[in-house]
Amino acid sequence: AVEYQGAVLTYDELNRKANQLAHFLRNKGIGPDSLVGISLERSLDVIVGIYGILKAGGAYVPLDPSYPEQRLRYMIDAAQLKVLLTQEKFTENFKDNEKLEVIALDAEWAMISGELEENPKPLATLENLIYVIFTSGSTGQPKGAAVYHKGFVNLLEWFVTEFSITAKDRTLLFSSLSFDLTQKNLYATLIRGGSLHLYPQTPYEVPLLSRLIQDN
């Protein structure tokens, strides 16, 4: 399903890990229209984190960890987040917010992996939120735009049909998680059974991009 710098997740592994995270989040009260922040560098955990939030019934708020701390703090406050998924090395960035429960997926996975691997009963409907994305803020403060399952499903259906995406396809994802157009690219290949490849957590380089496309 997903590959990142030689590490892979099969569809079965992705599903089981996402289920464990979903059960873990439900135990914390996450459900339909609950917003969960996700601030991770590109990694397999990004995909597990997003699918775990959605399987819990919640909606995610992408927070690029490379953003300035002040901008991240504003977005967290504006979305009124209570739970945030991140990596251990970023937890210090959020320690000042007493209302926010910060979960480091890498450091706390041993505990999360104790949850059930079975699919949780679906709770979200087409009328519920799938994610909230913040604008660039070029005209002032960033503004959160709410996206619902109903409209997003229509977008994905058009996208995979228009570009004839199939299980034979391999797709390279290299844009920021906090970029709106990235969102459909997280799912389009996976809902068709293809393979999603993640660009390394390095500055964008055309030779590297070209080599990744050629090698994979």
Backbone as JSON Lines, residues from 0, in Angstrom:
{"i":0,"aa":"A","n":[0.83,-1.21,0.0],"ca":[0.0,0.0,0.0],"c":[0.86,1.26,0.0]}
{"i":1,"aa":"V","n":[1.82,1.34,0.93],"ca":[2.62,2.55,1.11],"c":[4.09,2.19,1.22]}
{"i":2,"aa":"E","n":[4.94,3.02,0.63],"ca":[6.39,2.82,0.74],"c":[7.06,4.14,1.05]}
{"i":3,"aa":"Y","n":[8.02,4.09,1.99],"ca":[8.79,5.28,2.33],"c":[10.23,4.89,2.61]}
{"i":4,"aa":"Q","n":[11.13,5.27,1.73],"ca":[12.56,5.02,1.87],"c":[12.86,3.56,2.2]}
{"i":5,"aa":"G","n":[12.25,2.66,1.47],"ca":[12.51,1.23,1.62],"c":[11.63,0.54,2.64]}
{"i":6,"aa":"A","n":[10.99,1.28,3.53],"ca":[10.04,0.69,4.49],"c":[8.66,0.62,3.84]}
{"i":7,"aa":"V","n":[7.95,-0.46,4.08],"ca":[6.66,-0.64,3.41],"c":[5.57,-1.05,4.4]}
{"i":8,"aa":"L","n":[4.35,-0.76,4.02],"ca":[3.16,-1.25,4.7],"c":[2.27,-1.93,3.66]}
{"i":9,"aa":"T","n":[1.91,-3.16,3.91],"ca":[0.91,-3.8,3.06],"c":[-0.45,-3.24,3.42]}
{"i":10,"aa":"Y","n":[-1.44,-3.54,2.59],"ca":[-2.8,-3.08,2.91],"c":[-3.28,-3.68,4.23]}
{"i":11,"aa":"D","n":[-2.94,-4.93,4.46],"ca":[-3.34,-5.59,5.71],"c":[-2.69,-4.91,6.91]}
{"i":12,"aa":"E","n":[-1.4,-4.63,6.82],"ca":[-0.69,-3.98,7.92],"c":[-1.23,-2.57,8.18]}
{"i":13,"aa":"L","n":[-1.46,-1.83,7.1],"ca":[-2.01,-0.48,7.24],"c":[-3.37,-0.53,7.92]}
{"i":14,"aa":"N","n":[-4.21,-1.46,7.5],"ca":[-5.55,-1.56,8.07],"c":[-5.51,-1.91,9.56]}
{"i":15,"aa":"R","n":[-4.67,-2.87,9.91],"ca":[-4.59,-3.29,11.32],"c":[-4.07,-2.16,12.21]}
{"i":16,"aa":"K","n":[-3.02,-1.48,11.76],"ca":[-2.46,-0.38,12.55],"c":[-3.46,0.77,12.67]}
{"i":17,"aa":"A","n":[-4.14,1.09,11.58],"ca":[-5.13,2.17,11.62],"c":[-6.28,1.8,12.55]}
{"i":18,"aa":"N","n":[-6.66,0.52,12.55],"ca":[-7.72,0.07,13.46],"c":[-7.31,0.23,14.92]}
{"i":19,"aa":"Q","n":[-6.08,-0.16,15.22],"ca":[-5.6,-0.02,16.6],"c":[-5.62,1.44,17.05]}
{"i":20,"aa":"L","n":[-5.17,2.32,16.17],"ca":[-5.18,3.74,16.5],"c":[-6.61,4.25,16.63]}
{"i":21,"aa":"A","n":[-7.5,3.77,15.77],"ca":[-8.91,4.19,15.83],"c":[-9.54,3.81,17.17]}
{"i":22,"aa":"H","n":[-9.33,2.59,17.61],"ca":[-9.88,2.17,18.91],"c":[-9.28,3.0,20.04]}
{"i":23,"aa":"F","n":[-7.98,3.29,19.93],"ca":[-7.29,4.1,20.93],"c":[-7.91,5.5,21.01]}
{"i":24,"aa":"L","n":[-8.18,6.09,19.85],"ca":[-8.75,7.44,19.81],"c":[-10.2,7.45,20.28]}
{"i":25,"aa":"R","n":[-10.95,6.41,19.95],"ca":[-12.34,6.34,20.42],"c":[-12.4,6.29,21.94]}
{"i":26,"aa":"N","n":[-11.44,5.62,22.52],"ca":[-11.39,5.57,23.99],"c":[-11.13,6.95,24.6]}
{"i":27,"aa":"K","n":[-10.64,7.87,23.76],"ca":[-10.4,9.24,24.22],"c":[-11.55,10.17,23.82]}
{"i":28,"aa":"G","n":[-12.63,9.59,23.31],"ca":[-13.82,10.37,22.99],"c":[-13.87,10.91,21.58]}
{"i":29,"aa":"I","n":[-12.96,10.47,20.72],"ca":[-12.98,10.94,19.33],"c":[-14.09,10.23,18.56]}
{"i":30,"aa":"G","n":[-14.88,11.0,17.84],"ca":[-15.99,10.47,17.05],"c":[-16.34,11.46,15.95]}
{"i":31,"aa":"P","n":[-17.52,11.33,15.35],"ca":[-17.9,12.21,14.24],"c":[-17.76,13.69,14.58]}
{"i":32,"aa":"D","n":[-17.12,14.41,13.67],"ca":[-16.88,15.86,13.76],"c":[-15.91,16.25,14.87]}
{"i":33,"aa":"S","n":[-15.26,15.27,15.52],"ca":[-14.17,15.58,16.44],"c":[-12.92,15.88,15.6]}
{"i":34,"aa":"L","n":[-12.26,16.99,15.9],"ca":[-11.06,17.36,15.15],"c":[-9.81,16.89,15.89]}
{"i":35,"aa":"V","n":[-8.94,16.23,15.14],"ca":[-7.67,15.74,15.69],"c":[-6.53,16.32,14.86]}
{"i":36,"aa":"G","n":[-5.61,17.0,15.5],"ca":[-4.46,17.54,14.78],"c":[-3.48,16.44,14.43]}
{"i":37,"aa":"I","n":[-2.8,16.6,13.29],"ca":[-1.77,15.64,12.91],"c":[-0.57,16.43,12.4]}
{"i":38,"aa":"S","n":[0.55,16.33,13.14],"ca":[1.75,17.09,12.82],"c":[2.94,16.14,12.76]}
{"i":39,"aa":"L","n":[3.16,15.58,11.58],"ca":[4.18,14.56,11.37],"c":[5.0,14.86,10.13]}
{"i":40,"aa":"E","n":[6.28,14.54,10.18],"ca":[7.06,14.54,8.95],"c":[6.59,13.38,8.08]}
{"i":41,"aa":"R","n":[6.91,13.45,6.79],"ca":[6.51,12.37,5.89],"c":[7.08,11.05,6.39]}
{"i":42,"aa":"S","n":[6.2,10.07,6.54],"ca":[6.57,8.77,7.08],"c":[5.37,7.85,6.91]}
{"i":43,"aa":"L","n":[5.58,6.56,7.18],"ca":[4.45,5.62,7.15],"c":[3.42,6.0,8.21]}
{"i":44,"aa":"D","n":[3.89,6.59,9.32],"ca":[2.99,6.97,10.4],"c":[1.96,8.01,9.96]}
{"i":45,"aa":"V","n":[2.31,8.83,8.98],"ca":[1.35,9.83,8.48],"c":[0.09,9.14,7.96]}
{"i":46,"aa":"I","n":[0.28,8.11,7.16],"ca":[-0.86,7.41,6.56],"c":[-1.64,6.65,7.63]}
{"i":47,"aa":"V","n":[-0.92,5.98,8.53],"ca":[-1.57,5.28,9.64],"c":[-2.37,6.28,10.48]}
{"i":48,"aa":"G","n":[-1.77,7.44,10.76],"ca":[-2.43,8.44,11.58],"c":[-3.71,8.96,10.97]}
{"i":49,"aa":"I","n":[-3.67,9.29,9.69],"ca":[-4.86,9.82,9.02],"c":[-5.97,8.79,8.97]}
{"i":50,"aa":"Y","n":[-5.62,7.56,8.57],"ca":[-6.65,6.53,8.49],"c":[-7.17,6.15,9.88]}
{"i":51,"aa":"G","n":[-6.32,6.21,10.87],"ca":[-6.77,5.93,12.24],"c":[-7.79,6.95,12.71]}
{"i":52,"aa":"I","n":[-7.53,8.22,12.42],"ca":[-8.47,9.28,12.8],"c":[-9.81,9.07,12.09]}
{"i":53,"aa":"L","n":[-9.75,8.79,10.8],"ca":[-10.99,8.61,10.04],"c":[-11.76,7.36,10.48]}
{"i":54,"aa":"K","n":[-11.04,6.28,10.77],"ca":[-11.71,5.07,11.22],"c":[-12.34,5.26,12.6]}
{"i":55,"aa":"A","n":[-11.78,6.17,13.4],"ca":[-12.4,6.48,14.69],"c":[-13.69,7.27,14.49]}
{"i":56,"aa":"G","n":[-13.86,7.84,13.29],"ca":[-15.03,8.64,12.99],"c":[-14.74,10.12,12.99]}
{"i":57,"aa":"G","n":[-13.49,10.49,13.37],"ca":[-13.14,11.89,13.48],"c":[-12.68,12.51,12.17]}
{"i":58,"aa":"A","n":[-12.23,13.75,12.28],"ca":[-11.69,14.49,11.14],"c":[-10.32,15.01,11.53]}
{"i":59,"aa":"Y","n":[-9.42,15.14,10.56],"ca":[-8.05,15.53,10.88],"c":[-7.78,16.97,10.44]}
{"i":60,"aa":"V","n":[-6.81,17.57,11.14],"ca":[-6.35,18.93,10.83],"c":[-4.85,18.84,10.57]}
{"i":61,"aa":"P","n":[-4.4,18.93,9.3],"ca":[-2.98,18.81,8.99],"c":[-2.2,20.04,9.49]}
{"i":62,"aa":"L","n":[-1.13,19.77,10.22],"ca":[-0.28,20.83,10.76],"c":[1.17,20.51,10.41]}
{"i":63,"aa":"D","n":[1.66,21.11,9.36],"ca":[3.03,20.84,8.91],"c":[4.01,21.23,10.01]}
{"i":64,"aa":"P","n":[4.82,20.29,10.53],"ca":[5.74,20.61,11.63],"c":[6.83,21.6,11.25]}
{"i":65,"aa":"S","n":[7.0,21.87,9.96],"ca":[8.0,22.85,9.54],"c":[7.47,24.28,9.62]}
{"i":66,"aa":"Y","n":[6.18,24.44,9.88],"ca":[5.61,25.79,10.01],"c":[6.16,26.47,11.26]}
{"i":67,"aa":"P","n":[6.19,27.8,11.26],"ca":[6.62,28.53,12.47],"c":[5.74,28.16,13.66]}
{"i":68,"aa":"E","n":[6.35,28.13,14.84],"ca":[5.63,27.72,16.05],"c":[4.4,28.6,16.31]}
{"i":69,"aa":"Q","n":[4.54,29.9,16.05],"ca":[3.42,30.8,16.28],"c":[2.23,30.47,15.38]}
{"i":70,"aa":"R","n":[2.52,30.12,14.14],"ca":[1.45,29.76,13.2],"c":[0.77,28.47,13.64]}
{"i":71,"aa":"L","n":[1.56,27.48,14.06],"ca":[0.98,26.22,14.53],"c":[0.1,26.45,15.75]}
{"i":72,"aa":"R","n":[0.58,27.28,16.66],"ca":[-0.19,27.56,17.87],"c":[-1.53,28.23,17.53]}
{"i":73,"aa":"Y","n":[-1.49,29.15,16.57],"ca":[-2.72,29.82,16.16],"c":[-3.72,28.82,15.56]}
{"i":74,"aa":"M","n":[-3.25,27.94,14.7],"ca":[-4.12,26.96,14.05],"c":[-4.73,26.0,15.07]}
{"i":75,"aa":"I","n":[-3.94,25.59,16.05],"ca":[-4.43,24.69,17.09],"c":[-5.53,25.36,17.91]}
{"i":76,"aa":"D","n":[-5.3,26.62,18.24],"ca":[-6.3,27.36,19.02],"c":[-7.56,27.62,18.2]}
{"i":77,"aa":"A","n":[-7.38,27.99,16.93],"ca":[-8.53,28.29,16.08],"c":[-9.41,27.07,15.87]}
{"i":78,"aa":"A","n":[-8.79,25.9,15.75],"ca":[-9.54,24.65,15.55],"c":[-10.04,24.06,16.87]}
{"i":79,"aa":"Q","n":[-9.6,24.66,17.99],"ca":[-9.98,24.19,19.32],"c":[-9.66,22.7,19.5]}
{"i":80,"aa":"L","n":[-8.44,22.35,19.1],"ca":[-8.03,20.95,19.17],"c":[-7.84,20.5,20.61]}
{"i":81,"aa":"K","n":[-8.25,19.26,20.86],"ca":[-8.05,18.64,22.18],"c":[-7.01,17.52,22.11]}
{"i":82,"aa":"V","n":[-6.81,16.96,20.89],"ca":[-5.88,15.84,20.7],"c":[-5.01,16.13,19.48]}
{"i":83,"aa":"L","n":[-3.74,15.8,19.58],"ca":[-2.8,16.01,18.49],"c":[-1.89,14.79,18.35]}
{"i":84,"aa":"L","n":[-1.75,14.28,17.13],"ca":[-0.81,13.2,16.84],"c":[0.47,13.81,16.26]}
{"i":85,"aa":"T","n":[1.62,13.38,16.79],"ca":[2.87,13.92,16.31],"c":[3.98,12.88,16.51]}
{"i":86,"aa":"Q","n":[5.23,13.33,16.43],"ca":[6.4,12.49,16.7],"c":[7.08,13.01,17.96]}
{"i":87,"aa":"E","n":[7.79,12.14,18.65],"ca":[8.38,12.5,19.93],"c":[9.25,13.75,19.84]}
{"i":88,"aa":"K","n":[9.98,13.92,18.74],"ca":[10.89,15.05,18.65],"c":[10.17,16.39,18.52]}
{"i":89,"aa":"F","n":[8.85,16.36,18.26],"ca":[8.11,17.6,18.14],"c":[7.24,17.91,19.37]}
{"i":90,"aa":"T","n":[7.22,17.01,20.34],"ca":[6.3,17.2,21.47],"c":[6.59,18.48,22.26]}
{"i":91,"aa":"E","n":[7.87,18.88,22.3],"ca":[8.23,20.1,23.03],"c":[7.55,21.34,22.45]}
{"i":92,"aa":"N","n":[7.23,21.28,21.14],"ca":[6.6,22.43,20.49],"c":[5.2,22.7,21.0]}
{"i":93,"aa":"F","n":[4.59,21.69,21.64],"ca":[3.18,21.81,22.03],"c":[2.98,21.72,23.54]}
{"i":94,"aa":"K","n":[4.06,21.69,24.3],"ca":[3.95,21.43,25.74],"c":[3.26,22.56,26.5]}
{"i":95,"aa":"D","n":[3.24,23.78,25.93],"ca":[2.67,24.92,26.64],"c":[1.14,24.94,26.62]}
{"i":96,"aa":"N","n":[0.54,24.1,25.78],"ca":[-0.92,24.08,25.68],"c":[-1.48,23.0,26.61]}
{"i":97,"aa":"E","n":[-1.98,23.43,27.75],"ca":[-2.48,22.48,28.75],"c":[-3.78,21.8,28.34]}
{"i":98,"aa":"K","n":[-4.5,22.39,27.39],"ca":[-5.77,21.82,26.94],"c":[-5.59,20.76,25.86]}
{"i":99,"aa":"L","n":[-4.36,20.62,25.38],"ca":[-4.08,19.73,24.25],"c":[-3.39,18.46,24.72]}
{"i":100,"aa":"E","n":[-3.97,17.3,24.38],"ca":[-3.31,16.03,24.66],"c":[-2.44,15.66,23.46]}
{"i":101,"aa":"V","n":[-1.15,15.59,23.68],"ca":[-0.2,15.32,22.61],"c":[0.19,13.85,22.65]}
{"i":102,"aa":"I","n":[0.01,13.17,21.52],"ca":[0.31,11.74,21.41],"c":[1.43,11.56,20.39]}
{"i":103,"aa":"A","n":[2.58,11.08,20.85],"ca":[3.71,10.8,19.96],"c":[3.56,9.37,19.44]}
{"i":104,"aa":"L","n":[3.21,9.23,18.18],"ca":[2.95,7.89,17.63],"c":[4.16,6.98,17.73]}
{"i":105,"aa":"D","n":[5.35,7.52,17.5],"ca":[6.54,6.66,17.54],"c":[6.85,6.2,18.96]}
{"i":106,"aa":"A","n":[6.73,7.09,19.93],"ca":[7.08,6.75,21.32],"c":[5.99,5.95,22.02]}
{"i":107,"aa":"E","n":[4.73,6.15,21.61],"ca":[3.62,5.54,22.32],"c":[2.97,4.37,21.57]}
{"i":108,"aa":"W","n":[3.63,3.95,20.48],"ca":[3.0,2.89,19.69],"c":[2.89,1.57,20.45]}
{"i":109,"aa":"A","n":[3.83,1.31,21.34],"ca":[3.76,0.06,22.12],"c":[2.45,-0.02,22.89]}
{"i":110,"aa":"M","n":[1.97,1.12,23.37],"ca":[0.7,1.15,24.1],"c":[-0.48,1.08,23.12]}
{"i":111,"aa":"I","n":[-0.39,1.82,22.03],"ca":[-1.48,1.83,21.04],"c":[-1.67,0.45,20.43]}
{"i":112,"aa":"S","n":[-0.56,-0.27,20.24],"ca":[-0.64,-1.59,19.59],"c":[-1.33,-2.64,20.44]}
{"i":113,"aa":"G","n":[-1.65,-2.28,21.68],"ca":[-2.41,-3.2,22.52],"c":[-3.9,-3.18,22.23]}
{"i":114,"aa":"E","n":[-4.34,-2.24,21.37],"ca":[-5.75,-2.15,21.01],"c":[-6.13,-3.21,19.98]}
{"i":115,"aa":"L","n":[-7.42,-3.39,19.78],"ca":[-7.93,-4.38,18.84],"c":[-7.52,-4.07,17.4]}
{"i":116,"aa":"E","n":[-7.28,-5.11,16.62],"ca":[-6.92,-4.94,15.22],"c":[-8.15,-5.0,14.31]}
{"i":117,"aa":"E","n":[-9.31,-5.34,14.86],"ca":[-10.52,-5.47,14.05],"c":[-11.05,-4.11,13.62]}
{"i":118,"aa":"N","n":[-11.74,-4.07,12.48],"ca":[-12.34,-2.83,12.0],"c":[-13.37,-2.32,13.0]}
{"i":119,"aa":"P","n":[-13.27,-1.06,13.42],"ca":[-14.29,-0.51,14.29],"c":[-15.58,-0.26,13.5]}
{"i":120,"aa":"K","n":[-16.69,-0.26,14.18],"ca":[-17.96,0.01,13.52],"c":[-17.94,1.44,12.99]}
{"i":121,"aa":"P","n":[-18.27,1.65,11.7],"ca":[-18.25,3.01,11.14],"c":[-19.24,3.93,11.86]}
{"i":122,"aa":"L","n":[-18.81,5.15,12.12],"ca":[-19.67,6.13,12.79],"c":[-19.92,7.36,11.92]}
{"i":123,"aa":"A","n":[-18.91,7.81,11.18],"ca":[-19.06,9.01,10.37],"c":[-19.96,8.73,9.16]}
{"i":124,"aa":"T","n":[-20.69,9.76,8.74],"ca":[-21.56,9.67,7.56],"c":[-21.09,10.68,6.52]}
{"i":125,"aa":"L","n":[-21.77,10.72,5.4],"ca":[-21.43,11.69,4.36],"c":[-21.58,13.13,4.82]}
{"i":126,"aa":"E","n":[-22.38,13.32,5.86],"ca":[-22.64,14.68,6.34],"c":[-21.59,15.16,7.34]}
{"i":127,"aa":"N","n":[-20.68,14.28,7.74],"ca":[-19.67,14.64,8.75],"c":[-18.39,15.17,8.1]}
{"i":128,"aa":"L","n":[-17.57,15.82,8.91],"ca":[-16.29,16.35,8.45],"c":[-15.3,15.24,8.16]}
{"i":129,"aa":"I","n":[-14.47,15.45,7.14],"ca":[-13.34,14.56,6.89],"c":[-12.03,15.25,7.27]}
{"i":130,"aa":"Y","n":[-11.9,16.56,6.98],"ca":[-10.73,17.3,7.44],"c":[-11.03,18.79,7.46]}
{"i":131,"aa":"V","n":[-10.18,19.52,8.18],"ca":[-10.21,20.99,8.17],"c":[-8.82,21.44,7.75]}
{"i":132,"aa":"I","n":[-8.76,22.25,6.68],"ca":[-7.48,22.69,6.14],"c":[-7.38,24.21,6.31]}
{"i":133,"aa":"F","n":[-6.2,24.69,6.67],"ca":[-6.01,26.12,6.86],"c":[-5.41,26.76,5.61]}
{"i":134,"aa":"T","n":[-5.93,27.95,5.26],"ca":[-5.43,28.69,4.12],"c":[-4.04,29.22,4.43]}
{"i":135,"aa":"S","n":[-3.4,29.77,3.41],"ca":[-2.03,30.26,3.56],"c":[-1.96,31.49,4.46]}
{"i":136,"aa":"G","n":[-3.09,32.19,4.62],"ca":[-3.08,33.38,5.45],"c":[-2.46,34.58,4.78]}
{"i":137,"aa":"S","n":[-2.4,34.58,3.44],"ca":[-1.74,35.67,2.7],"c":[-2.5,36.99,2.85]}
{"i":138,"aa":"T","n":[-3.79,36.94,3.19],"ca":[-4.57,38.17,3.37],"c":[-4.82,38.46,4.85]}
{"i":139,"aa":"G","n":[-4.07,37.81,5.71],"ca":[-4.26,37.99,7.15],"c":[-3.97,36.69,7.87]}
{"i":140,"aa":"Q","n":[-4.73,36.39,8.93],"ca":[-4.57,35.14,9.65],"c":[-5.08,33.97,8.82]}
{"i":141,"aa":"P","n":[-4.44,32.79,8.94],"ca":[-4.96,31.6,8.24],"c":[-6.38,31.3,8.67]}
{"i":142,"aa":"K","n":[-7.18,30.81,7.75],"ca":[-8.58,30.49,8.05],"c":[-8.82,29.0,7.79]}
{"i":143,"aa":"G","n":[-9.53,28.36,8.68],"ca":[-9.81,26.94,8.53],"c":[-11.01,26.7,7.63]}
{"i":144,"aa":"A","n":[-10.8,25.89,6.58],"ca":[-11.89,25.53,5.67],"c":[-12.32,24.09,5.98]}
{"i":145,"aa":"A","n":[-13.6,23.91,6.27],"ca":[-14.13,22.59,6.62],"c":[-14.53,21.83,5.37]}
{"i":146,"aa":"V","n":[-14.08,20.58,5.26],"ca":[-14.41,19.72,4.12],"c":[-15.17,18.51,4.63]}
{"i":147,"aa":"Y","n":[-16.27,18.17,3.95],"ca":[-17.14,17.07,4.4],"c":[-16.98,15.85,3.5]}
{"i":148,"aa":"H","n":[-17.29,14.69,4.06],"ca":[-17.15,13.44,3.31],"c":[-17.91,13.49,1.98]}
{"i":149,"aa":"K","n":[-19.11,14.05,1.99],"ca":[-19.95,14.05,0.79],"c":[-19.24,14.69,-0.4]}
{"i":150,"aa":"G","n":[-18.74,15.9,-0.21],"ca":[-18.08,16.59,-1.3],"c":[-16.75,15.96,-1.67]}
{"i":151,"aa":"F","n":[-16.03,15.46,-0.66],"ca":[-14.72,14.88,-0.92],"c":[-14.83,13.58,-1.69]}
{"i":152,"aa":"V","n":[-15.85,12.78,-1.38],"ca":[-16.09,11.53,-2.13],"c":[-16.34,11.85,-3.6]}
{"i":153,"aa":"N","n":[-17.11,12.9,-3.88],"ca":[-17.37,13.29,-5.27],"c":[-16.07,13.68,-5.98]}
{"i":154,"aa":"L","n":[-15.22,14.44,-5.27],"ca":[-13.93,14.84,-5.85],"c":[-13.07,13.62,-6.18]}
{"i":155,"aa":"L","n":[-12.99,12.68,-5.24],"ca":[-12.17,11.48,-5.46],"c":[-12.71,10.64,-6.61]}
{"i":156,"aa":"E","n":[-14.03,10.51,-6.67],"ca":[-14.64,9.71,-7.73],"c":[-14.29,10.29,-9.1]}
{"i":157,"aa":"W","n":[-14.37,11.63,-9.2],"ca":[-13.99,12.27,-10.46],"c":[-12.51,12.05,-10.76]}
{"i":158,"aa":"F","n":[-11.67,12.23,-9.75],"ca":[-10.22,12.19,-9.94],"c":[-9.75,10.82,-10.43]}
{"i":159,"aa":"V","n":[-10.17,9.75,-9.76],"ca":[-9.69,8.42,-10.12],"c":[-10.27,7.97,-11.45]}
{"i":160,"aa":"T","n":[-11.45,8.49,-11.8],"ca":[-12.05,8.16,-13.09],"c":[-11.38,8.92,-14.22]}
{"i":161,"aa":"E","n":[-11.21,10.22,-14.02],"ca":[-10.63,11.08,-15.06],"c":[-9.22,10.64,-15.42]}
{"i":162,"aa":"F","n":[-8.44,10.21,-14.43],"ca":[-7.04,9.84,-14.68],"c":[-6.84,8.33,-14.72]}
{"i":163,"aa":"S","n":[-7.93,7.58,-14.75],"ca":[-7.89,6.12,-14.93],"c":[-6.92,5.45,-13.97]}
{"i":164,"aa":"I","n":[-6.99,5.81,-12.71],"ca":[-6.11,5.21,-11.7],"c":[-6.59,3.8,-11.39]}
{"i":165,"aa":"T","n":[-5.64,2.85,-11.38],"ca":[-5.97,1.45,-11.15],"c":[-5.01,0.85,-10.12]}
{"i":166,"aa":"A","n":[-5.21,-0.42,-9.8],"ca":[-4.36,-1.12,-8.84],"c":[-2.93,-1.3,-9.36]}
{"i":167,"aa":"K","n":[-2.72,-1.08,-10.64],"ca":[-1.38,-1.22,-11.21],"c":[-0.54,0.05,-11.04]}
{"i":168,"aa":"D","n":[-1.17,1.12,-10.6],"ca":[-0.47,2.4,-10.55],"c":[0.37,2.57,-9.29]}
{"i":169,"aa":"R","n":[1.47,3.28,-9.45],"ca":[2.32,3.71,-8.34],"c":[2.36,5.23,-8.39]}
{"i":170,"aa":"T","n":[2.1,5.86,-7.27],"ca":[2.0,7.32,-7.24],"c":[2.99,7.88,-6.23]}
{"i":171,"aa":"L","n":[3.66,8.96,-6.61],"ca":[4.61,9.62,-5.72],"c":[3.95,10.86,-5.11]}
{"i":172,"aa":"L","n":[3.91,10.9,-3.79],"ca":[3.34,12.03,-3.07],"c":[4.48,12.88,-2.53]}
{"i":173,"aa":"F","n":[4.57,14.17,-2.95],"ca":[5.71,14.97,-2.51],"c":[5.32,16.35,-1.98]}
{"i":174,"aa":"S","n":[4.03,16.69,-2.0],"ca":[3.62,18.0,-1.48],"c":[3.33,17.92,0.01]}
{"i":175,"aa":"S","n":[3.26,19.07,0.67],"ca":[3.05,19.15,2.11],"c":[1.69,18.6,2.51]}
{"i":176,"aa":"L","n":[1.62,17.96,3.68],"ca":[0.36,17.46,4.2],"c":[-0.61,18.6,4.45]}
{"i":177,"aa":"S","n":[-0.11,19.81,4.68],"ca":[-0.97,20.95,4.96],"c":[-1.43,21.67,3.7]}
{"i":178,"aa":"F","n":[-1.13,21.12,2.54],"ca":[-1.56,21.69,1.26],"c":[-2.86,21.01,0.84]}
{"i":179,"aa":"D","n":[-3.87,21.8,0.5],"ca":[-5.2,21.23,0.24],"c":[-5.19,20.2,-0.89]}
{"i":180,"aa":"L","n":[-4.45,20.48,-1.97],"ca":[-4.46,19.56,-3.11],"c":[-3.78,18.24,-2.8]}
{"i":181,"aa":"T","n":[-3.02,18.2,-1.69],"ca":[-2.39,16.94,-1.27],"c":[-3.45,15.92,-0.85]}
{"i":182,"aa":"Q","n":[-4.56,16.39,-0.31],"ca":[-5.5,15.49,0.35],"c":[-6.03,14.4,-0.58]}
{"i":183,"aa":"K","n":[-6.45,14.77,-1.77],"ca":[-6.99,13.74,-2.68],"c":[-5.91,12.74,-3.08]}
{"i":184,"aa":"N","n":[-4.64,13.21,-3.12],"ca":[-3.55,12.32,-3.51],"c":[-3.2,11.3,-2.41]}
{"i":185,"aa":"L","n":[-3.64,11.56,-1.18],"ca":[-3.44,10.59,-0.1],"c":[-4.3,9.35,-0.31]}
{"i":186,"aa":"Y","n":[-5.44,9.54,-0.96],"ca":[-6.43,8.45,-1.04],"c":[-6.6,7.84,-2.43]}
{"i":187,"aa":"A","n":[-6.4,8.65,-3.47],"ca":[-6.77,8.2,-4.82],"c":[-6.14,6.86,-5.19]}
{"i":188,"aa":"T","n":[-4.85,6.72,-4.95],"ca":[-4.16,5.47,-5.3],"c":[-4.62,4.33,-4.41]}
{"i":189,"aa":"L","n":[-4.8,4.61,-3.12],"ca":[-5.12,3.55,-2.17],"c":[-6.54,3.01,-2.35]}
{"i":190,"aa":"I","n":[-7.49,3.87,-2.74],"ca":[-8.87,3.35,-2.92],"c":[-8.97,2.51,-4.18]}
{"i":191,"aa":"R","n":[-7.96,2.58,-5.04],"ca":[-7.94,1.73,-6.24],"c":[-6.98,0.55,-6.1]}
{"i":192,"aa":"G","n":[-6.33,0.42,-4.94],"ca":[-5.46,-0.73,-4.72],"c":[-4.04,-0.57,-5.23]}
{"i":193,"aa":"G","n":[-3.64,0.66,-5.55],"ca":[-2.29,0.9,-6.05],"c":[-1.28,1.07,-4.92]}
{"i":194,"aa":"S","n":[-0.12,1.6,-5.26],"ca":[0.98,1.76,-4.29],"c":[1.33,3.24,-4.17]}
{"i":195,"aa":"L","n":[1.29,3.76,-2.94],"ca":[1.58,5.16,-2.69],"c":[3.01,5.29,-2.17]}
{"i":196,"aa":"H","n":[3.83,6.08,-2.85],"ca":[5.22,6.3,-2.45],"c":[5.35,7.72,-1.91]}
{"i":197,"aa":"L","n":[6.07,7.87,-0.81],"ca":[6.24,9.15,-0.16],"c":[7.63,9.71,-0.42]}
{"i":198,"aa":"Y","n":[7.69,10.98,-0.83],"ca":[8.95,11.65,-1.08],"c":[9.71,11.79,0.25]}
{"i":199,"aa":"P","n":[11.05,11.61,0.25],"ca":[11.82,11.72,1.5],"c":[11.66,13.08,2.17]}
{"i":200,"aa":"Q","n":[11.9,13.12,3.47],"ca":[11.81,14.37,4.22],"c":[13.07,15.18,3.99]}
{"i":201,"aa":"T","n":[13.25,15.64,2.75],"ca":[14.41,16.45,2.36],"c":[13.92,17.59,1.49]}
{"i":202,"aa":"P","n":[14.74,18.61,1.27],"ca":[14.35,19.68,0.34],"c":[14.06,19.11,-1.05]}
{"i":203,"aa":"Y","n":[13.17,19.76,-1.77],"ca":[12.81,19.28,-3.1],"c":[13.99,19.45,-4.06]}
{"i":204,"aa":"E","n":[14.36,18.38,-4.72],"ca":[15.44,18.4,-5.7],"c":[14.97,17.68,-6.94]}
{"i":205,"aa":"V","n":[15.06,18.36,-8.07],"ca":[14.59,17.77,-9.32],"c":[15.31,16.46,-9.66]}
{"i":206,"aa":"P","n":[16.65,16.37,-9.5],"ca":[17.32,15.1,-9.8],"c":[16.81,13.95,-8.92]}
{"i":207,"aa":"L","n":[16.59,14.22,-7.62],"ca":[16.07,13.19,-6.74],"c":[14.65,12.8,-7.13]}
{"i":208,"aa":"L","n":[13.84,13.78,-7.44],"ca":[12.46,13.51,-7.88],"c":[12.45,12.64,-9.12]}
{"i":209,"aa":"S","n":[13.31,12.99,-10.06],"ca":[13.39,12.24,-11.32],"c":[13.86,10.81,-11.07]}
{"i":210,"aa":"R","n":[14.84,10.64,-10.17],"ca":[15.37,9.31,-9.87],"c":[14.31,8.43,-9.19]}
{"i":211,"aa":"L","n":[13.55,9.02,-8.27],"ca":[12.5,8.26,-7.58],"c":[11.45,7.77,-8.57]}
{"i":212,"aa":"I","n":[11.08,8.64,-9.51],"ca":[10.09,8.26,-10.51],"c":[10.63,7.13,-11.39]}
{"i":213,"aa":"Q","n":[11.89,7.25,-11.79],"ca":[12.48,6.23,-12.66],"c":[12.64,4.89,-11.92]}
{"i":214,"aa":"D","n":[13.13,4.95,-10.67],"ca":[13.41,3.7,-9.93],"c":[12.16,2.94,-9.53]}
{"i":215,"aa":"N","n":[11.06,3.68,-9.33],"ca":[9.84,3.03,-8.83],"c":[8.75,2.87,-9.86]}
